Amino acid sequence: MASELSPIPQLLIPLKSGTCLPISLIPSGEWTIGRGQDNAIVLKNKWVSRKHAVVQSVEMGSIYLVYFVDLGSLNGSRVNGQAVKAPVLLQHEDVINIGDIELKFYYHYA
């Protein structure tokens, strides 16, 4: 298990209030993203597919590797402006666009 001093991967979800909701991507697992209520992360937006994408967190010793995967969505996804055609290993401060929603990926040091 990663130590308490290890960076914690987080996805920042924008809220209508103008603030962001941080989602910790630990322990290892998968978080589905889409407009359907059965997703771990629900984005209510007409440009977002019901099951749009998945974020996968994998523990590797003292760190977590986090991958972003578009699930063949109609409108696609972008990471740092590049269309996602295959799994993308996320890096600190990457920007993910799903429809017209911008998510941010960070490693948070507690």
C-alpha positions as a printed Julia matrix, in Angstrom:
110×3 Matrix{Float64}:
   0.0    0.0     0.0
   1.24   3.53   -0.78
   2.69   5.4     2.18
   0.96   8.37    3.78
   3.56  10.7     2.26
   2.9    9.47   -1.27
   1.11  11.82   -3.65
  -2.63  11.22   -3.87
  -4.04  11.35   -7.41
  -7.07  13.63   -7.67
  -9.49  14.65  -10.38
 -10.97  18.14   -9.99
 -14.58  18.35  -11.16
 -15.96  21.86  -11.84
 -19.19  22.79  -10.05
 -21.8   25.36  -11.11
 -20.78  27.48   -8.1
 -17.39  28.05   -9.74
 -15.55  25.85   -7.26
 -14.14  22.38   -7.9
 -14.89  19.07   -6.23
 -11.72  16.99   -5.69
 -12.17  13.24   -6.22
  -9.38  11.12   -4.73
  -8.47   8.26   -7.06
  -7.39   5.82   -4.36
  -7.36   2.99   -3.61
  -6.66   1.33   -6.95
  -9.76   0.97   -9.07
 -11.91   2.4   -11.84
 -14.15   5.47  -11.91
 -16.58   5.67  -14.82
 -17.48   9.12  -16.15
 -20.65   9.97  -18.05
 -24.05  11.58  -17.87
 -25.8    8.36  -16.75
 -26.63   8.14  -13.05
 -24.85   4.77  -12.78
 -21.41   6.38  -13.24
 -19.0    7.08  -10.39
 -18.62  10.64  -11.75
 -21.8   12.09  -13.28
 -21.45  15.03  -15.68
 -24.83  16.46  -16.66
 -24.1   17.82  -20.09
 -25.61  17.09  -23.51
 -22.14  16.6   -25.05
 -21.26  13.84  -22.58
 -22.18  10.23  -23.43
 -24.04   8.06  -20.92
 -20.81   6.07  -20.41
 -18.16   8.42  -21.79
 -14.85   7.46  -20.2
 -13.12   5.69  -17.35
 -10.24   6.67  -15.1
  -8.13   3.76  -13.86
  -5.82   4.05  -10.86
  -3.12   1.41  -10.38
  -0.88   1.25   -7.31
   2.77   0.72   -8.23
   4.78   0.5    -5.03
   4.64   3.91   -3.38
   2.87   5.73   -6.23
  -0.34   5.5    -8.22
  -0.4    5.51  -12.0
  -3.63   6.9   -13.41
  -4.93   6.25  -16.91
  -7.73   8.0   -18.81
  -9.65   5.91  -21.35
 -12.38   7.19  -23.7
 -15.03   4.47  -24.07
 -15.78   5.19  -27.73
 -17.92   8.23  -26.92
 -19.72  10.05  -29.72
 -18.08  13.44  -29.05
 -14.7   12.14  -27.88
 -12.34  13.33  -25.16
  -9.13  15.32  -25.11
  -6.14  15.38  -22.78
  -4.1   18.58  -23.05
  -5.81  19.33  -26.36
  -4.98  15.95  -27.94
  -7.79  13.58  -28.95
  -7.83  10.41  -26.86
  -7.61   7.34  -29.13
  -5.89   4.97  -26.66
  -5.37   4.92  -22.87
  -3.45   8.0   -21.68
  -1.16   7.93  -18.64
  -2.1   11.11  -16.79
   0.56  13.5   -15.53
   0.35  16.17  -12.81
  -1.71  19.19  -14.03
  -3.12  17.46  -17.13
  -6.35  18.97  -18.47
  -9.11  16.6   -19.62
 -11.94  17.84  -21.84
 -15.14  15.82  -21.97
 -17.69  17.64  -24.1
 -17.34  21.26  -23.01
 -16.42  20.32  -19.43
 -12.81  20.75  -18.31
 -11.48  18.42  -15.62
  -8.04  18.76  -14.06
  -5.77  15.99  -12.82
  -3.36  16.59   -9.94
  -1.17  14.71   -7.53
  -1.98  16.15   -4.1
   0.73  15.96   -1.47
  -0.85  15.57    1.98
